[in-house]
Structures are given as C-alpha cells and as structure tokens.
Amino acid sequence: MAKSPKILIVGAGIGGLALAQALHHGGLEVAVYEQDPTPRIRNQGFRIHIDADGNTALRTCLQPAVFDLVRASSGTNDDVLGMYTEQLDPTLRQQFPGITDELITNVDRNTFRRALLTGLGDRVHFGHTLTGYEITDSGRVQVRFAEGAVAEGDLLIGADGVGSAVRRELLPHATIRDLGVHCLYGRMTLTDTTRALLPAELEHGFNWVSDGTGCGAGFAPLRFRNLPSDAADYLMITLLATPEHLGVPHAELQRLAPHELWKLANTATAHWHPALGALFAHADPESFFPIALRAGEPVPPWESGPVTLLGDAIHTMPPTGGVGANTALCDAQTLATELLAAAAGHHSLREAVAAYESVMLPRGFATIDSSLAMAAQLFGEAV
C-alpha cells in the first residue's frame, strides 16, 4: 500500500487491545474507542483461562516487555481439570502435560486488561459509545459517538462484544441464541481463614461440580505470581443453572443486587456437600453478577470491505469451553498479520480483510460448536 492505513477499533477488551498492540508496534496508526468510562468499570468475569493458542497469539501480538508484564501479573500455573458430584465424589480428574513455567495458563481479567493497555497511551479513548458509521465516497469509514465525537479511518473493526453496535449495522441479520442457562459469577477472597476452607480436590486448576439436575458450579483459584497492590488471590465461583432451577425469571434475575444473587447461589446449593456450602457462604456477597449464556448463530460470508468484526462481536462464545478469550486473541493475531502485510505492500487492505475473514469465520463458529458440546456434557442435555 502506498500509505499506511489508519485503523479504528471499537472495544477495548482483550481482543481489541491485543490487536492494537500488534498494529501500534508494527508502525500503523491505530485508535481504540471504548464505551466504558474507565478500564475498570464492569463485571465481565474474573479468572480467564489462557491455552496454548492464546499464548502463541499473545507472543505474536505483544512486544516482549508487554508479554513479560502480562505473564508476571498472571496466576500461577495450573494443569488440572476435575469433575465431581455435588457430594464431592470424583467423576474425572485430568492433569495436562507440558505446562512449563514460561506459559500463561490463567489471568485475572482486570489485571490482564491493564497490562494490555501498556504503551498505548492516548491511542485508547474511554467514554466513547458508538452510535453508527458510514462509508464515505472515498471508501473510508466515518464513525459517530453518542458523546459527540467523530472519527475517520481506513478500516473499522468491531471488537465490542456480544452487544456489538458494529455488528448490528454491518450484519443486521446476524442472530445470537439464548441457551436458557444463567451463570452467577462470584469469588471468595483467599485469606488465612478462607484458604483453610478450600477442599483439597479444588486446590488447583478448574473443577466442575454437578448435582445431576442441570445445576452445576465451577471452582478455580487464582493465585497471582506477583500480587498487585490493589488485588488479592481468590477462588472464582460460577454457578450455572436455568432460571426455572433458580426460581427467578430471566428479567428479574438481571435486576437483583449482588448480595441477592449471592443468597440465591447459597439457596440453590444448600443440599450440596458442606465443604462446598462453606465456599458459597464465605464468598464475597458484593462480587456476584449474572450473565446469560448465549451463542452466535453461523452467518454466511459477506463481501469484505472497510468494516469487519472480531471475537464475541461476531462469534459469541458460551463460556463452557473456556476458549472465548483465546479465540479473540487468535482473531487479533490473524488480523494483525494480514494488516501488517498489507501495510508492507504485499496486498491491499481489502484483500487483507478478506483473508482474515476466510480464517476467522469457520474457526470461530467451529469453536462455538465445541463449546456447545461441552455445555451439553456439563448439563447432561442438549442446549
């Protein structure tokens, strides 16, 4: 290309920031717009699993110093997957080989996001809510924000998650399926007192507990390699159940206060093993929030142009496979590689976008299928 393109990214989540890191350090002009007013504002989850693909994508997208910062602020490595009944009887316990200390296996979402902001400075603009975009006569993209700002670039990337405003305009026919299951996220801060409550079975890795009635919970400790001054080690707790099982309709569940969700989780698991009940009882009541499990429905390829999508904005991923963040990172790696090649003159910007979408779409929706299969396994029924 004769001129280096300007790239606009909507969404300062994991995929959007990893992409911004790669493009910025590759010499491209990039601007990121995020509707949250600050980097720490919403509950979106706590502990994130990073797999081998995610590690490769991070090493590709990040400068060594930023990767080292992400690793230094990550959790200590875990290599265990366990499954148990609600009475803590084991049904599966698996250890994964080849987990070396150089790898990242789990991160705290907020700490991870702060590390990914390193070096981007004023290229990331918080408090910008996209209201729409239009393609100009010259083929560029002009975006509008509710706060009054306007920006123009050569390519717009919607990395703005499941509620993507970019997707609604680019692919108004795209649909997202509600799986009819809710996840109540919470955590228990690990102190000298609460560490003693953690059963040996749940000390490491990710462990799933199911009572066989469609209600289950995931437990995963996060112990920081280097404890940030504003954080603490914790046990992530996720309770998954249907609204019917919880006895609360969907709309009402979304309105409940954190401590009310905490009480709901305690009630739903009151018949479980006392050791599990103690974990719910000692969880932080104000840490709980609900998320409805959803999955993106496949969409056929569209004509590539100056607007594209990344991560959950196009292939909304249920958390049951533990691969949503990793798939977004792979998207960032693939798109960055193609855009940097275009900037070097190897092909046009539109060809770069087309090459990315030809990989991203089948990969993303195949991963959704795998996550849905895991959901069916966890709940013992199709979802």
C-alpha positions as CSV (number, residue, x, y, z in Angstrom):
1,M,0.0,0.0,0.0
2,A,1.3,3.5,-0.8
3,K,0.0,4.9,2.5
4,S,-0.1,3.3,5.9
5,P,-3.8,2.9,6.8
6,K,-5.5,4.3,9.9
7,I,-7.3,1.6,11.9
8,L,-10.2,2.2,14.2
9,I,-11.0,-0.4,16.8
10,V,-14.3,-0.2,18.7
11,G,-13.9,-2.1,22.0
12,A,-11.0,-2.1,24.5
13,G,-11.4,-5.7,25.6
14,I,-8.9,-8.4,25.3
15,G,-9.0,-9.0,21.5
16,G,-9.2,-5.3,20.7
17,L,-6.3,-4.3,22.9
18,A,-4.1,-7.3,21.7
19,L,-4.8,-6.2,18.1
20,A,-4.0,-2.5,18.9
21,Q,-0.7,-3.6,20.5
22,A,0.3,-5.5,17.4
23,L,-0.7,-2.8,14.9
24,H,0.9,0.1,17.0
25,H,4.2,-1.7,17.3
26,G,4.0,-2.6,13.7
27,G,4.0,1.1,12.8
28,L,0.3,1.5,11.9
29,E,-1.8,4.4,13.1
30,V,-4.5,2.9,15.4
31,A,-7.2,4.4,17.7
32,V,-9.3,2.4,20.1
33,Y,-12.7,3.6,21.3
34,E,-14.3,2.1,24.4
35,Q,-17.7,2.9,25.9
36,D,-16.7,2.2,29.5
37,P,-15.5,5.5,31.2
38,T,-12.5,3.8,32.8
39,P,-10.5,0.5,32.3
40,R,-12.2,-0.9,35.5
41,I,-16.0,-0.4,35.4
42,R,-17.9,-3.6,34.5
43,N,-18.2,-7.1,35.9
44,Q,-17.4,-9.4,32.9
45,G,-15.7,-12.2,34.8
46,F,-12.7,-12.9,36.9
47,R,-10.3,-15.7,36.1
48,I,-9.6,-16.3,32.4
49,H,-8.1,-19.5,31.1
50,I,-5.3,-19.0,28.5
51,D,-4.4,-22.0,26.4
52,A,-1.5,-22.8,24.0
53,D,-3.2,-20.9,21.1
54,G,-3.7,-17.9,23.4
55,N,-0.1,-18.0,24.4
56,T,1.0,-18.1,20.8
57,A,-1.3,-15.2,19.9
58,L,0.0,-13.1,22.8
59,R,3.6,-13.7,21.9
60,T,2.8,-12.6,18.3
61,C,0.8,-9.5,19.2
62,L,2.8,-8.2,22.1
63,Q,6.3,-6.8,22.4
64,P,8.4,-9.0,24.7
65,A,8.3,-6.4,27.5
66,V,4.5,-6.3,27.5
67,F,4.2,-10.1,27.3
68,D,6.5,-10.4,30.3
69,L,4.3,-7.9,32.2
70,V,1.2,-10.0,31.3
71,R,3.0,-13.1,32.5
72,A,4.3,-11.5,35.7
73,S,0.8,-10.4,36.6
74,S,-0.9,-13.7,35.7
75,G,-1.8,-16.5,38.0
76,T,0.5,-19.3,39.0
77,N,0.2,-22.2,36.6
78,D,-2.4,-24.9,37.0
79,D,-2.8,-28.0,34.9
80,V,-5.8,-29.8,36.4
81,L,-9.3,-30.4,35.2
82,G,-11.6,-32.1,37.7
83,M,-15.3,-33.1,37.8
84,Y,-17.2,-34.1,40.9
85,T,-20.7,-34.7,42.1
86,E,-22.3,-32.3,44.5
87,Q,-21.1,-34.6,47.3
88,L,-17.5,-34.2,46.0
89,D,-17.4,-37.7,44.6
90,P,-14.9,-37.6,41.7
91,T,-16.0,-38.5,38.2
92,L,-13.0,-37.2,36.3
93,R,-9.5,-35.8,37.2
94,Q,-7.1,-35.0,34.4
95,Q,-3.6,-33.4,34.5
96,F,-2.3,-31.8,31.4
97,P,1.4,-32.4,30.5
98,G,3.8,-29.9,29.1
99,I,2.8,-26.9,31.3
100,T,6.0,-25.1,31.7
101,D,6.6,-22.0,33.9
102,E,7.1,-19.8,30.8
103,L,3.5,-20.3,29.7
104,I,0.5,-18.3,30.9
105,T,-2.4,-20.5,32.0
106,N,-4.7,-18.1,33.8
107,V,-5.1,-14.4,34.3
108,D,-7.3,-12.0,36.2
109,R,-9.4,-10.1,33.7
110,N,-8.9,-6.6,35.2
111,T,-5.1,-7.1,35.7
112,F,-4.8,-8.5,32.2
113,R,-6.6,-5.6,30.7
114,R,-4.4,-3.1,32.4
115,A,-1.3,-4.9,31.2
116,L,-2.6,-4.9,27.6
117,L,-3.0,-1.1,27.8
118,T,0.7,-0.7,28.4
119,G,2.3,1.7,26.0
120,L,-0.9,2.5,24.1
121,G,-1.4,5.8,25.9
122,D,-3.8,8.3,24.3
123,R,-4.5,5.8,21.4
124,V,-7.2,4.4,23.7
125,H,-10.2,6.6,24.2
126,F,-12.6,5.7,27.0
127,G,-16.1,7.0,27.3
128,H,-16.9,6.7,23.6
129,T,-20.2,5.0,22.7
130,L,-20.6,4.1,19.0
131,T,-23.9,5.1,17.5
132,G,-23.2,4.4,13.9
133,Y,-20.9,4.6,11.0
134,E,-21.0,5.3,7.3
135,I,-18.7,4.6,4.3
136,T,-17.5,7.9,2.7
137,D,-17.3,8.5,-1.1
138,S,-13.6,7.9,-0.8
139,G,-14.2,4.4,0.7
140,R,-13.1,5.4,4.2
141,V,-15.2,4.8,7.3
142,Q,-16.6,7.6,9.5
143,V,-17.8,6.7,12.9
144,R,-20.1,8.7,15.2
145,F,-20.2,8.5,19.0
146,A,-23.1,9.4,21.4
147,E,-20.8,11.8,23.2
148,G,-20.4,13.9,20.1
149,A,-17.0,12.8,18.8
150,V,-16.5,11.8,15.2
151,A,-13.5,9.7,13.8
152,E,-12.5,8.6,10.4
153,G,-10.2,5.8,9.3
154,D,-9.5,3.3,6.5
155,L,-10.8,0.3,8.4
156,L,-13.3,-0.1,11.3
157,I,-13.0,-3.2,13.5
158,G,-15.9,-4.1,15.8
159,A,-14.4,-5.7,18.9
160,D,-17.2,-4.6,21.0
161,G,-18.5,-7.9,22.4
162,V,-21.8,-9.7,22.4
163,G,-23.9,-6.5,22.1
164,S,-21.8,-5.2,19.3
165,A,-23.1,-2.0,17.7
166,V,-20.8,-2.5,14.7
167,R,-22.3,-6.0,14.1
168,R,-25.9,-4.6,14.3
169,E,-25.1,-2.3,11.4
170,L,-22.8,-4.5,9.4
171,L,-24.8,-7.7,9.7
172,P,-28.4,-6.8,10.9
173,H,-29.5,-10.4,10.1
174,A,-27.0,-12.0,12.5
175,T,-28.6,-13.7,15.5
176,I,-27.4,-14.8,18.9
177,R,-29.2,-17.7,20.6
178,D,-30.0,-17.6,24.3
179,L,-29.1,-21.0,25.7
180,G,-31.6,-20.7,28.6
181,V,-28.9,-21.0,31.2
182,H,-27.6,-18.3,33.6
183,C,-24.2,-18.0,35.2
184,L,-23.9,-16.4,38.5
185,Y,-20.2,-15.2,38.8
186,G,-18.7,-14.6,42.2
187,R,-15.5,-15.0,44.1
188,M,-14.1,-15.8,47.5
189,T,-11.1,-13.8,48.6
190,L,-8.4,-16.2,49.8
191,T,-7.3,-15.2,53.3
192,D,-5.7,-17.3,56.0
193,T,-9.3,-18.2,57.1
194,T,-10.8,-19.0,53.8
195,R,-7.8,-20.9,52.4
196,A,-8.5,-23.5,55.2
197,L,-12.0,-24.0,53.8
198,L,-10.8,-24.9,50.3
199,P,-11.1,-28.7,49.9
200,A,-8.0,-30.5,48.6
201,E,-10.0,-31.5,45.5
202,L,-10.4,-27.9,44.5
203,E,-6.9,-26.6,45.3
204,H,-5.7,-26.5,41.7
205,G,-7.0,-25.9,38.2
206,F,-10.6,-25.8,37.1
207,N,-13.1,-28.1,38.8
208,W,-16.7,-28.6,37.9
209,V,-19.3,-29.8,40.3
210,S,-22.8,-31.0,39.1
211,D,-25.8,-32.2,41.1
212,G,-27.2,-34.1,38.1
213,T,-30.3,-31.9,37.8
214,G,-29.0,-29.3,35.4
215,C,-27.3,-27.2,38.1
216,G,-23.6,-27.0,38.4
217,A,-20.7,-24.9,39.6
218,G,-17.2,-24.2,38.6
219,F,-14.4,-23.5,41.1
220,A,-11.0,-22.1,40.0
221,P,-8.4,-20.5,42.3
222,L,-6.3,-17.6,41.0
223,R,-3.0,-17.1,42.9
224,F,-1.0,-14.2,41.4
225,R,2.6,-14.8,40.5
226,N,3.2,-11.2,41.8
227,L,0.4,-9.9,43.9
228,P,-0.7,-6.4,42.7
229,S,-1.1,-3.8,45.4
230,D,-4.9,-3.4,44.6
231,A,-5.8,-7.1,44.3
232,A,-5.9,-10.3,46.3
233,D,-5.8,-14.0,45.5
234,Y,-9.2,-15.5,45.1
235,L,-11.3,-18.5,44.3
236,M,-13.6,-17.9,41.3
237,I,-17.1,-19.4,41.7
238,T,-19.5,-19.8,38.9
239,L,-23.0,-21.3,39.4
240,L,-24.8,-22.3,36.2
241,A,-28.5,-23.1,36.2
242,T,-31.7,-22.4,34.4
243,P,-34.0,-19.6,35.6
244,E,-36.5,-22.3,36.5
245,H,-34.0,-24.1,38.7
246,L,-33.2,-20.9,40.4
247,G,-36.8,-20.0,40.7
248,V,-36.3,-16.5,39.3
249,P,-37.4,-15.3,35.8
250,H,-34.7,-14.0,33.5
251,A,-35.7,-10.3,33.7
252,E,-35.8,-10.3,37.5
253,L,-32.5,-12.1,37.8
254,Q,-30.8,-9.3,35.8
255,R,-32.2,-6.8,38.3
256,L,-31.1,-8.5,41.5
257,A,-28.4,-6.8,43.6
258,P,-25.1,-8.7,44.1
259,H,-25.9,-9.8,47.6
260,E,-29.3,-11.1,46.5
261,L,-27.6,-13.2,43.8
262,W,-25.2,-14.5,46.5
263,K,-28.1,-15.6,48.6
264,L,-29.7,-17.2,45.5
265,A,-26.5,-19.2,44.9
266,N,-26.4,-20.3,48.5
267,T,-30.0,-21.5,48.4
268,A,-29.5,-23.4,45.1
269,T,-26.6,-25.4,46.6
270,A,-27.9,-25.8,50.2
271,H,-28.1,-29.6,49.7
272,W,-24.5,-29.9,48.4
273,H,-21.5,-31.2,50.4
274,P,-20.9,-28.9,53.5
275,A,-17.4,-28.1,52.2
276,L,-18.9,-26.7,49.0
277,G,-21.6,-24.9,51.0
278,A,-18.9,-23.2,53.1
279,L,-17.3,-21.8,49.9
280,F,-20.5,-20.2,48.8
281,A,-21.2,-18.9,52.3
282,H,-17.8,-17.3,52.6
283,A,-17.8,-15.8,49.1
284,D,-17.8,-12.1,48.8
285,P,-21.5,-11.1,48.6
286,E,-20.9,-8.0,46.6
287,S,-18.9,-9.8,43.9
288,F,-21.8,-11.7,42.3
289,F,-23.3,-10.7,39.0
290,P,-25.4,-12.6,36.3
291,I,-24.6,-13.5,32.7
292,A,-27.0,-15.2,30.3
293,L,-25.2,-17.9,28.3
294,R,-25.5,-17.2,24.6
295,A,-24.0,-18.4,21.4
296,G,-23.7,-16.8,18.0
297,E,-25.5,-18.4,15.1
298,P,-23.4,-19.1,12.0
299,V,-23.6,-16.4,9.3
300,P,-22.5,-16.9,5.7
301,P,-19.5,-14.9,4.4
302,W,-20.2,-11.4,3.3
303,E,-18.5,-9.1,0.9
304,S,-15.4,-7.9,2.6
305,G,-14.9,-4.2,2.9
306,P,-13.7,-1.5,5.2
307,V,-15.6,-2.9,8.3
308,T,-15.0,-6.2,10.0
309,L,-15.6,-7.9,13.3
310,L,-13.5,-9.7,16.0
311,G,-14.2,-12.0,18.9
312,D,-17.6,-12.1,20.6
313,A,-18.8,-9.4,18.3
314,I,-19.1,-12.0,15.5
315,H,-18.8,-15.5,17.1
316,T,-20.4,-15.0,20.6
317,M,-18.9,-17.8,22.7
318,P,-20.5,-19.6,25.6
319,P,-18.0,-19.9,28.5
320,T,-18.4,-23.6,28.8
321,G,-15.4,-24.4,26.6
322,G,-13.1,-21.9,28.3
323,V,-11.9,-20.7,24.9
324,G,-13.7,-17.4,24.3
325,A,-10.7,-15.2,25.2
326,N,-8.3,-17.4,23.3
327,T,-10.4,-17.3,20.2
328,A,-10.5,-13.5,20.3
329,L,-6.7,-13.5,20.7
330,C,-6.4,-15.8,17.7
331,D,-8.6,-13.3,15.8
332,A,-6.3,-10.5,16.8
333,Q,-3.2,-12.4,15.7
334,T,-4.7,-13.4,12.3
335,L,-6.0,-9.9,11.5
336,A,-2.8,-8.2,12.7
337,T,-0.7,-10.4,10.5
338,E,-2.8,-9.6,7.4
339,L,-3.0,-5.9,8.1
340,L,0.8,-5.6,8.6
341,A,1.3,-7.5,5.4
342,A,-1.0,-5.0,3.6
343,A,0.9,-2.1,5.1
344,A,4.1,-3.6,3.7
345,G,2.6,-3.7,0.2
346,H,2.0,-7.4,-0.1
347,H,-1.7,-7.0,-0.8
348,S,-4.5,-4.5,-0.5
349,L,-6.3,-3.6,2.7
350,R,-9.5,-5.2,1.4
351,E,-7.6,-8.4,0.5
352,A,-6.2,-8.4,4.0
353,V,-9.6,-8.2,5.5
354,A,-10.9,-10.9,3.2
355,A,-8.0,-13.2,4.1
356,Y,-8.7,-12.7,7.8
357,E,-12.4,-13.3,7.5
358,S,-11.8,-16.5,5.5
359,V,-10.0,-17.9,8.5
360,M,-11.9,-16.2,11.4
361,L,-15.4,-17.2,10.4
362,P,-15.0,-21.0,10.1
363,R,-12.7,-21.1,13.1
364,G,-14.9,-19.1,15.3
365,F,-18.1,-21.0,14.6
366,A,-16.4,-24.4,14.9
367,T,-15.2,-23.3,18.3
368,I,-18.8,-22.4,19.3
369,D,-19.8,-25.9,18.3
370,S,-17.2,-27.3,20.6
371,S,-18.3,-25.1,23.5
372,L,-21.9,-26.1,22.9
373,A,-20.9,-29.8,23.0
374,M,-19.1,-29.2,26.3
375,A,-22.2,-27.4,27.6
376,A,-24.3,-30.4,26.7
377,Q,-21.8,-32.7,28.5
378,L,-21.8,-30.5,31.7
379,F,-25.6,-30.3,31.9
380,G,-26.4,-33.7,30.6
381,E,-28.7,-32.4,27.9
382,A,-28.6,-30.5,24.6
383,V,-28.6,-26.7,24.9
